[in-house]
């Protein structure tokens, strides 16, 4: 989704406003989207929730949005997201994102360059006020992204724990559109229900104390949504 990211600068962006997102065309090629555990209960109603490892070998949760390369089945040709379907926070945060450099773990707020505009008319979406302080709009964005970042770390920790408890297994799925059109989805992990049933009493208590049972249940329920793509 991000192609021309630029860090936000209090000096050079003093008069900058951010264009409003009018549709979801920017996400039409997203076959999947990361989600956090705070989204499981809503996301499980509409999408399969899988566990995968990112480029840094860190665990993350993701929802399946499509089965063809670069095709989001929930965004139509007009850029409209399917009505009454949950839209992941990863998508809703666009065109903003936190970025880090190779030398530091410090988070820097970035934005897609094409959404920057300089106009005094759009005061409600300005990044900074006349005194150079964060605008109400920018502070709202920062609160959203900080919470998303916190939730993402908790999600990675949650899935890592499942892996350490040896509850995850790698799976493949097949989407059958027709006799001549079939697609294989590979490289994702799910909770093994048999292993879950045979956990020790002590381990089950750990799951309960960490509030893992409702999250695992939401994940397992979500897997039936794979059938909706066929």
N, C-alpha and C positions, 0 to 999 in steps of 0.2 A: 504493500500500500504506500509505503514511504519511498520517494524517489529523489527529492531535493530538500533534505532536512537542513535546517539552519538553527543554530543556537539563538535563543532570545537574548538580546543585548539591551540593557537599560538606556544606553546612550543612543545607539543607532536606531533603535526601535521605539523611541520616545513618542513618535506621532503615529505609530503603526496600529491599525485595527486588524481583526481577523475576520475574513469572510465567513458567513454562516454556511454550514453544510446543508444543502438543499435536497440531496438524495444520497443513495449509497452506491453510486456508480464506482466509487473508488475501491469498493470491496467486492466487485463482481467477479474477480478472479481468485477469491479466497476460498479454497477447497475446505479449509478448516480454520478454526480460531481458538487461541488459548482462552481458557477461562480459569477462574479462581474458585476455591471451595465455597466462597460466599455466594456464588452463582449456581451451584449445583441444583438446588431445589427448583429453580425456575427453568434452567437449561435442560434438565432431564425430561421435561414434558415435551420438548420439541426435537432434541438432537441426541445422537449417541455421544456419550462422554467416554473418551479414551485416555490412557496414560502413555506418554512418550518421553523421550529424552531430547533436549535441544542440542544445538551445536556445541555447547559447553559441557555436555553430558549431565545436565541438571534435569531432574524430573519436572514435568509440567502436565497439566490436564488440558485437553483440547476437545472441541466439539466438531463433528463432521458436518460440513455444509454442502459438500458435493462429492461426486465420485469420478468426474472427468477432470483431467488436467486443466487448471486455471478456469474452473467454472463453479460459481456459487449458485446452487439451485434455488436459493431463497431471494435472489436479487433479479428482478426482471429487466427487460431491455430499456425501461424508463428509469432504472435505478431505484425502484421501489422495493423495500424489503417486504416479504410476505406478511400480510396483515395478521396480527395477533401472535406472531412468533417472537420469542425472546431475542433481543439483540445484545450480544456479548459486550462487556465493558471494553474489551480490546478494540472493538469496532467503534464504540461510542466515544472513545477518547480522541479519535482522529479529528483534526490534523496534528494534535499534540502528542508528544512522547518524551519520556525521560531517556537520556543517552548517557553513556559513560565512555571515557577514553581508556586507552590501554595502560596508561600510567597511574590512573587513580580510579577508585570505586565511587567517587563523588558523582552524584546525579546532576545532570544539566538539562534544563527544559529546552526541547527543540520543537520546531514546527515546520510543516511543509511550506517552502518558500512561496509557492503560488497562491497561498491563502493570505499572504500579507498584503495589505492595502493601506495607502496613506490618504485618508479622507477625514475631515472634521465632522462629517455628517453621521458617521457610525460611532458615536461616543460610547454607546453601551457595550461595544466589543473592543474598545481600546485596551492595550496592554498596560499602559501607565497613565497616571493622572497628570495634571499640569505641573505638579511639583516633582514629577519623576518617580513617584511611589507606585507600587503595584495597584492596579485598578481592582475594583470589586470583581470584575469579570476574571482577571488573571488569578486572583486569590481563590476563586471558585475552581478554576482549572487545576491549580496546585493541590487543593484539598482532594480533589477527585483522583489525581495521579498518585499522590502520596498514599492514599488508601489502597489504590490498585496495586502499587508496589508492595505494600505491607501484606496484602492478601496473596500476592504472587509468591512471596517468600514462604508464607504459611502453607500454601498449597504444595510447593516443592518439598517442604519438610514433611507434610502429611503423606505424600506419595512415597518419599524415601523410606518412611517408617513402614509402609505397607510392603515395600520391597525387602526390607530387613526382616520382616516377619514372614517372608517367603510366601506371600499371598498373591503375587502377581504372576501371570503367565502371558507369554506372547501369543497373539492370535492373528488370524487372517479372516477377512470377510469377503463375501462375493455379492455384488449387486447385479441382479439379473433384470435387465430392462426388457429384453426379448430373447428369443432363441439365438439370435445372431449378434446380440449386443450384451456382453457381460463384462464386468469390471472387478478386479481383485484389489482389495484394500489391505495393505501389509504394514508390518512394523509397529503395531500398537500393542499395548498391554491392557489386560482387564484383571479383575479380582477373580481368583479361582474359588468358586462356591464350595467345592468339596473340601478344600483346605480350610476354608472359613468355618465349615461345620465341625471340623475335627480339631480345632484349636484347643489348647489346654484351658482349664478354668481360669488360671492366672492371666493368660494372654487375652482371654475374652473380657476379663475385668479391666485390663489395660485399654482395650478397644473402647469399652464403655466409658471409662474415665476421660479418654481423649476425644469423646464425642465422635468417634469414627464410624459407629454403626449407622447413624442416619445418612452420612455421606456415602458410605459404601452401598447402602440400600438405594440411594438416588442414582448412583453410578450403574448399578445392576439393572434397575428399572429402565434406565435410559437406553440400554443396549437393544431393546426391542424396536427402537426407532430406526434401526438399520433397514428394517423391512419397508419403511415408508419410501425408500429411494427406488424400490423395485416397481 
